[in-house]
Amino acid sequence: MECFTVLSNEIEGRLDCFYYNPVFIELEKKIRSKTKKILGDYILNIAGGATPEKDESDKYYTESPNEGVPFIRVQNLGEEGLKLDDCKYIKCETHNTMLKRSQVKEYNLLTKITGVGRMAISSIAPKGFEGNINQHVVVMQTSDYETSKVLAAFLNSDIGEKLAFRRSTGGTRPALDYQALKTIPIIFEPKIVEIMQKAYVEKKRKEQEAEIIINSLNNFVLQLLNIKVSEINDKLCFVVFSDEIVGKRCDPKKYTVKPTGIIQAISKAKYNTKELSSLIQETISGEWGEDEEKEEQFIDYINCSVLRNTNFDNRYNLNLHDVAQRLLPQEKYIKTKLIKGDILVEKSGGSPIQPVGRVAIIQDSNEGYGFSNFLQCVRLNQEKVLPEYVFAYLRALYGLGYMEYLQNQTTGIKNLIMEEFLSIQIPLPPLSVQKEIAKIVLTSIEKAKQLEKEARNIIEEAKKKVEEIILGKIV
């Protein structure tokens, strides 16, 4: 519990303790000693948006960018600018009638006012832009582009975020009203724009370098194995002979052109192949366990870290920053404790754009992780095959989209057909080649991760310089 004193003459209207936290008070005093300006002094007009009813989506929304305008949500705001890759669109009629008040024009300042995470994240609408916003964002008109850039750089700084967060209300979903937003004190310093823009350019360069490395790995593995998969588009109509489906699945998806083309390409690989099942020592089902807060109720249970679908990062291997803590029966923990070389397979879950079948490899057994019931552990016979090589190969197959054809769906959850997954043919080059493939893939993954870490550090260092400038430590 934190205790502090607030004198009556320091009360500014709000009576909640959060607003008068000494960290906020000290920062505000520093900023106000250097400026009398507030955000409201730079705003010519401010407006909030709204979200049309999803039940009538056909009336208000469109899938085609050519038939509507971008509908900006919080996830589209970024410190580096608007992110429109995952953008929804509203119809022009909606834009010009229901949401006419919140229209966005070029060089407008867009700022987040609601939601968890960083408050007041701000982006600038680029030249020629026309769009609209939902209720979690405000659009502000300033005098010119340069003014918007300086304000965005200040609000995106750690200092700007703290000043905004202080003015928010609400517990689980903080929010800023317009009046509170406009009272944020602003140190208008144009040089912070150049610092951040230079940092964003360098960050993007490193991220692109990392992306090139990651995107090249799957092709590298397939080329080294001489698996040549040409661009294949599934056909709506195709022929399957009866002897091809005897004792097998009857749904047409399995027999479409793409999966059969991939299977044929594997059969022509440079090396002989064996079924994955023949290379396995054992497969182990996971266990989700019990809530750790109920520890007193469960005797002979062990509190341990349990990996789940959300720990698959889709780019590298595993993200271990948010591992669930669960209670497992002692005998189940012993059985599901992962060891070095284990391959985890996502057997349930997925999404409309993400098939199940993602794979990860345990590279260190020191942590003693377990895994949830949505995952399956494949423990290979390491006398027959190198686990790191199999991970690299299965990862490449997933990148081809092959796992999409090895899944079914019930009650909204996608499930991997394990029998078919275990029947995947694994090319078996000499151990030296397996080691080469594994080493290059894992080393490249680490290099890409390092580049992304360096990219994040560039922004952190730039923000420190910005903070020093704002607080007057350097000139």
Secondary structure, DSSP 8 states (H G I E B T S, - for coil): -------GGG--S---GGGG-HHHHHHHHHHHTT---BGGGG-SEEEE-----GGGHHHHEES-GGGEEEEE-GGG--TTS---TT-EEEEHHHHHTTTGGG-EETT-EEEE-BSSSSSS-EEE--TT-EEEE-TTEEEEE-SSHHHHHHHHHHHHSHHHHHHHHHT-B-SSS-B--HHHHHT-B----THHHHHHHHHHHHHHHHHHHHHHHHHHHHHHHHHHTT---------SS----GGGTTTS--SGGGGSHHHHHHHHHHHTSSS-EEEGGGGEEEEEE----EEGGGGGG-TTEEEEEEE-GGGB-SSSSB--SS-EEEEEEHHHHHHH---TT-EEEE-EE-BTTB-S--EEE----TT--EE-TTEEEEEE-TTT--HHHHHHHHHHHHHHTGGGGGEEEETTEEEE-HHHHTT-EEE---HHHHHHHHHHHHHHHHHHHHHHHHHHHHHHHHHHHHHHHHTTS--
